[in-house]
Amino acid sequence: MTPEDIRLQLMQVGREQSKAHDAIEKLEVEAERSELEAQSAIDKALLTAEGSIPEKQAQARERSLELRDQSVIARAAYNRAKMKAKYLENESMRLQSILKSVQLEGG
């Protein structure tokens, strides 16, 4: 692997990092909004539910299930994006180390 090959890989990782950071911001906002919507649905369902407190809670959970599922999915997408960004950061550091090593060996 030549230094130029490594530089090209670093550039590609850098482009992917940029996309990942943009995605993280968007996904974080989506996850927060989704969680707020789910909590709002639970609260509204609790207010309209009838019966004892445990019955009301069960009805609220049942009525808000779809929004809660969407919230979990949105949070998972955000977490995956964060993990990818961390992987790309590690990959960039690895490639930089390789480049430095190759440059030192080459003189």
N, C-alpha and C positions, 0 to 999 in steps of 0.2 A: 504494500500500500504506500503510495507516494504522498508527500505532504499536500500536493494539490488535490488528491482524492479525499484526503481528510478534510481539507478546507471546504470542498464541495459538500461533503456530508454535514459539516458544521453549519453551512449556509442553509441546507435543507432542514436541519433540526431547528435552526433559528426561525425559519418561516413557519414551521409547525408550532413552535412555542408561541409565536405571535397570534396565530389562529386560536390556539388553546386558551390563551389569556382572554381573548375577546369572548370566546364561548363561555368561559367560567363566569364572567360578569353577567352575561345574559342568563345563563342557567341559574345563577344564584338568585337573581331577581325573580325569575319564574318560580323557583322553589319557595321563596318567601311568600310570594303572592298566593301560590297554591296552598300553602300551609294556613295562611290567613283565611282563605275561602273555606277550607275544610273546617277550621275552628268556628267560623261564622255559621256554617251549616249546622254544626253540632249545637251551638248556642241557640239558634232559631228553633231547631227541632226540640230542644229541651223545653223551650217556652211554650210550645204548642202540644207537647206530649201530655198524656193523661195517665193517671195511676200513681202508684207509689214512686218514691225516688228511684229505686232500682229499675222499675218498669220504664220510667221516663228516660233514664240513662240508656237502657237497652234500645228503646225506640229511637233515641237520638243517634246512637251508634249505627243502627240499621239504616236510618234515613240519610246518613252522611257517608255511608260506605264508599260510594263511587268517588266523591271528592277526596276522601281520605286516601283512597288508593292512588288517585292522581297525584296527591301530595307526596306520597312515598316514592312514586315513579319519578317525579320531578327532582326530589332530593337525591335519588340514586343517580340520575343523569348528572347532576351537579358534582357529586362525589366522584363519579367516573372521570369527569373532565379534570378535576383536581388531581386525581391519580395519574392521568396521562401527562399533565403538565409537570408533575414531579418526575415522572419517568423521562420526559424530554430534557429536563434540567440535569438529571443524572447522566443521560446520554451525551449531552453537551460537555459536561465536565470530563467524562471518559474520553471523548474524542479530543478534547484540548490536551489531556494528559498524553495521549498517544502522539499527537502532533508535536508536542514538546520533546517527547522521547525520540521521535524520528529525526527531528531537527538537531538534537544533541548528538545523536549517532552519526548523522551526516556531516557534522562538522560545523 
